Structures are given as C-alpha cells and as structure tokens.
Amino acid sequence: MAAKRILVTGASGQLGQCLQATVTKAMAAKVLWTDRDQLDLTKSEEIAKLFEQHQFDYCINTAAYTAVDKAESERDAAFAVNAFAVAKLAETCAAHNTTLIHPSTDYVFGGTATVPYREDQAVAPINVYGASKEAGESAIRSKLPQHFIVRTSWLYSPYGHNFYRAIRQKLEDGQALTITTDQTGTPTNGLDLAAFIWTLISEKHKQYGTYHYSNTGKATWYEFALAIAAGLSKKHENQVGATEHYATFAARPAYSVLSKEKIKEVFGVNPPEWKASLHQLMNHD
Ligand SMILES: NC(=O)c1ccc[n+]([C@@H]2O[C@H](COP(=O)([O-])OP(=O)(O)OC[C@H]3O[C@@H](n4cnc5c(N)ncnc54)[C@H](OP(=O)(O)O)[C@@H]3O)[C@@H](O)[C@H]2O)c1
C-alpha cells in the first residue's frame, strides 16, 4: 500500500502538536508538517506552490485564528484566516483531488439548546470567531465535496495555550481561582481528537461531510477546573471557587454540548468520557 501523502497546516499549534504526538508508523503516512513560516494560509500563492510541488492525498488544516476575544476587534484578521484562506485552500484541494480534514468549533452554535447539538442543526454564531469559522465551513461545503469538517469543543492538551494548562499552572502557583458556571460544554482532550482525525485517513472512510467529535458528558468551566484540581491533589480543590458570570469581550454560547450520535453510527467511534480522559492525560503529563 502506497504511503498516504498528508499536508498538516498550523503544525506548531495545539492540535498540530497533538497530531504529531499521535501519528504512528503503522499509518504509513508521509506527512509534511508546516507552521506559519513554511505556509502562511493567507498567502494563496504559497498554498498553490506547495500543492504543485507535492501531490497530497489529504490536508489537515489545523491552522486557524483562535483568539476568541481578540477577534471581536480584529474581524478582518479572523475572517482572513478562518474563512477566506479556507475557501482558497478548499479550491486548491478540489483542483488537486485532495481530501480536506478541517476542524471547526461548537461556537458556530448559538447556545440556546438544552440537549446536544446535532450536525444538521441550524448554526447561529454569537461572536466573530464563531462567525468566521462558520464562513469557513460554508466555503468548504460549496467548493469541495471531499471534506471532513470536524467540529470540536473546549480543546485542551499538554501543548500550547489552553484552559487545562493555564488552570494547572495557577493552581500549582497556589492561586485562588473563581471560575464561571454559566457555560456548559464538553472539555475535549486534543490527543483523543487527533486519534479520531487519523482514523479518518483511510480508504474505507469516504462518507464525507460534517461531524462532531468531543469527549462525552458535559461540564461547566467551574467543573472542568475542579476536575483539574482533583487530578493534582485533594488540597488543590479548595483553591477553586464558582461565580455565575465572568465578563469576557466576546459572548460565548451558554450551552454547546455536541451530539456524538453520527460518529458512532458512521465510524463506530465512542469518544472517552471527558473526566476519565482528563485524568488519564494528567497521569502522563
Ligand atoms: N482551542 C479550542 O478550544 C478549540 C475549540 C474548538 C475548535 N477549535 C478548532 O481546532 C483547531 C485547532 O485549534 P488549536 O487549539 O490547535 O489552535 P492554536 O493552538 O491557536 O493553533 C493554531 C495554529 O494556527 C497558526 N496560524 C494562525 N494563522 C495562520 C496563518 N495565517 N497561516 C498559518 N498558520 C496560522 C497559529 O500560528 P501562530 O501561533 O503563529 O499564530 C497556530 O500555530 C482550530 O480550527 C480551532 O478553530 C479549537
């Protein structure tokens, strides 16, 4: 079997590093890892050149503008990466017969639901970041049938900037924390998501479309912080207090739990429960 040729964008970001940590020899993959220096997604000529030099079977686009609050005042920058560059990437993939695997976000939803969001439910982003990611999704659907859009939520891992690393550091520094209870979602271990993405890279998976992958269960940010504290040691739990609201520049959906029924049906995948996966990660971190 010939090795799959794969382009990964944004490789030094959080999910990019999770993909690097989970790729195995058994996948027989020839991966070109690119960060912003090797491939700036907003430079369409750089995308075109790379696709002419290599014939990629897959592109995993982990590059994204992810500064949710900053995006409110940097709308153009967020749309440049998450929407317009993604449209160009999808066009290039279409021209080169490349399958695009594109992570997206629970923030495409408005947050008024009370039961998990299915893939076919109406989107209604309430902040600029969510709107820019939604525009990227739409562009892919209109330009490239060979795509997997994988929406995820509350991503954390041992890499990059994320809630788990920030809270863990503050707890270890002895700080007292006040964490919000007004949002409900699902923390997702980036290593679990990366493993799911690798399973999509297989001849047998041709059911393109939009999918939700997060860990299972639900939590508030307060409960997530409490679980991080519990994973460190009992004494750290006393450092975590709750508040109903924490003011942020960008609005966040009050409820953004994603339904995993479709990945179960199509791929037979059952993601791990969020707290079990957190504690497993903490045992090795
Ligand atoms: N983090 C979450 O909680 C979360 C939740 C749901 C969905 N997602 C989605 O999951 C995906 C991965 O997120 P992540 O947590 O890995 O984000 P991340 O850590 O911020 O990584 C994104 C990477 O993209 C790079 N990048 C930004 N602009 C670029 C450009 N013009 N050209 C090339 N690279 C560029 C960044 O480089 P610089 O560092 O140089 O800017 C960074 O390395 C994204 O699609 C995100 O929308 C994330």
The ligand as an SDF file (V2000), in Angstrom:
LIG
                    3D

 48 52  0  0  0  0  0  0  0  0999 V2000
   -8.7800   25.5210   21.1790 N   0  0  0  0  0  0  0  0  0  0  0  0
  -10.0780   25.2320   21.3150 C   0  0  0  0  0  0  0  0  0  0  0  0
  -10.6500   25.2430   22.4180 O   0  0  0  0  0  0  0  0  0  0  0  0
  -10.8860   24.8560   20.1050 C   0  0  0  0  0  0  0  0  0  0  0  0
  -12.2360   24.5340   20.2770 C   0  0  0  0  0  0  0  0  0  0  0  0
  -12.9930   24.1850   19.1510 C   0  0  0  0  0  0  0  0  0  0  0  0
  -12.4000   24.1640   17.9130 C   0  0  0  0  0  0  0  0  0  0  0  0
  -11.0860   24.5000   17.7680 N   0  0  0  0  0  0  0  0  0  0  0  0
  -10.5050   24.4690   16.4330 C   0  0  0  0  0  0  0  0  0  0  0  0
   -9.4790   23.4940   16.4300 O   0  0  0  0  0  0  0  0  0  0  0  0
   -8.4440   23.8800   15.5220 C   0  0  0  0  0  0  0  0  0  0  0  0
   -7.0940   23.8310   16.2160 C   0  0  0  0  0  0  0  0  0  0  0  0
   -7.0910   24.7310   17.3190 O   0  0  0  0  0  0  0  0  0  0  0  0
   -5.8380   24.8730   18.2690 P   0  0  0  0  0  0  0  0  0  0  0  0
   -6.3420   24.8620   19.6570 O   0  0  0  0  0  0  0  0  0  0  0  0
   -4.7690   23.9150   17.8580 O   0  0  0  0  0  0  0  0  0  0  0  0
   -5.3640   26.3690   17.9080 O   0  0  0  0  0  0  0  0  0  0  0  0
   -3.9470   27.0410   18.1190 P   0  0  0  0  0  0  0  0  0  0  0  0
   -3.1780   26.3680   19.1900 O   0  0  0  0  0  0  0  0  0  0  0  0
   -4.2050   28.5100   18.2260 O   0  0  0  0  0  0  0  0  0  0  0  0
   -3.1890   26.7340   16.7590 O   0  0  0  0  0  0  0  0  0  0  0  0
   -3.4950   27.3840   15.5760 C   0  0  0  0  0  0  0  0  0  0  0  0
   -2.2400   27.4680   14.7550 C   0  0  0  0  0  0  0  0  0  0  0  0
   -2.5620   28.1400   13.5370 O   0  0  0  0  0  0  0  0  0  0  0  0
   -1.4940   29.0070   13.2330 C   0  0  0  0  0  0  0  0  0  0  0  0
   -1.8920   30.0690   12.3270 N   0  0  0  0  0  0  0  0  0  0  0  0
   -2.6330   31.1710   12.5790 C   0  0  0  0  0  0  0  0  0  0  0  0
   -2.7270   31.9280   11.4650 N   0  0  0  0  0  0  0  0  0  0  0  0
   -2.0420   31.2700   10.5000 C   0  0  0  0  0  0  0  0  0  0  0  0
   -1.7800   31.5330    9.1480 C   0  0  0  0  0  0  0  0  0  0  0  0
   -2.2110   32.6500    8.5330 N   0  0  0  0  0  0  0  0  0  0  0  0
   -1.0540   30.6380    8.4410 N   0  0  0  0  0  0  0  0  0  0  0  0
   -0.5840   29.5160    9.0310 C   0  0  0  0  0  0  0  0  0  0  0  0
   -0.7800   29.2130   10.3100 N   0  0  0  0  0  0  0  0  0  0  0  0
   -1.5080   30.0880   11.0400 C   0  0  0  0  0  0  0  0  0  0  0  0
   -1.0570   29.5500   14.5750 C   0  0  0  0  0  0  0  0  0  0  0  0
    0.2170   30.0960   14.4810 O   0  0  0  0  0  0  0  0  0  0  0  0
    0.6450   31.3480   15.3720 P   0  0  0  0  0  0  0  0  0  0  0  0
    0.8470   30.7850   16.7600 O   0  0  0  0  0  0  0  0  0  0  0  0
    1.8670   31.8400   14.7070 O   0  0  0  0  0  0  0  0  0  0  0  0
   -0.4970   32.3250   15.3340 O   0  0  0  0  0  0  0  0  0  0  0  0
   -1.1290   28.2870   15.4300 C   0  0  0  0  0  0  0  0  0  0  0  0
    0.0870   27.5700   15.3530 O   0  0  0  0  0  0  0  0  0  0  0  0
   -8.8590   25.2690   15.0010 C   0  0  0  0  0  0  0  0  0  0  0  0
   -9.5060   25.0900   13.7730 O   0  0  0  0  0  0  0  0  0  0  0  0
   -9.8490   25.7660   16.0240 C   0  0  0  0  0  0  0  0  0  0  0  0
  -10.7650   26.6720   15.4460 O   0  0  0  0  0  0  0  0  0  0  0  0
  -10.3190   24.8300   18.8490 C   0  0  0  0  0  0  0  0  0  0  0  0
  1  2  1  0
  2  3  2  0
  2  4  1  0
  4  5  1  0
  4 48  2  0
  5  6  2  0
  6  7  1  0
  7  8  2  0
  8  9  1  0
  8 48  1  0
  9 10  1  0
  9 46  1  0
 10 11  1  0
 11 12  1  0
 11 44  1  0
 12 13  1  0
 13 14  1  0
 14 15  2  0
 14 16  1  0
 14 17  1  0
 17 18  1  0
 18 19  2  0
 18 20  1  0
 18 21  1  0
 21 22  1  0
 22 23  1  0
 23 24  1  0
 23 42  1  0
 24 25  1  0
 25 26  1  0
 25 36  1  0
 26 27  1  0
 26 35  1  0
 27 28  2  0
 28 29  1  0
 29 30  1  0
 29 35  2  0
 30 31  1  0
 30 32  2  0
 32 33  1  0
 33 34  2  0
 34 35  1  0
 36 37  1  0
 36 42  1  0
 37 38  1  0
 38 39  2  0
 38 40  1  0
 38 41  1  0
 42 43  1  0
 44 45  1  0
 44 46  1  0
 46 47  1  0
M  CHG  2   8   1  16  -1
M  END
$$$$
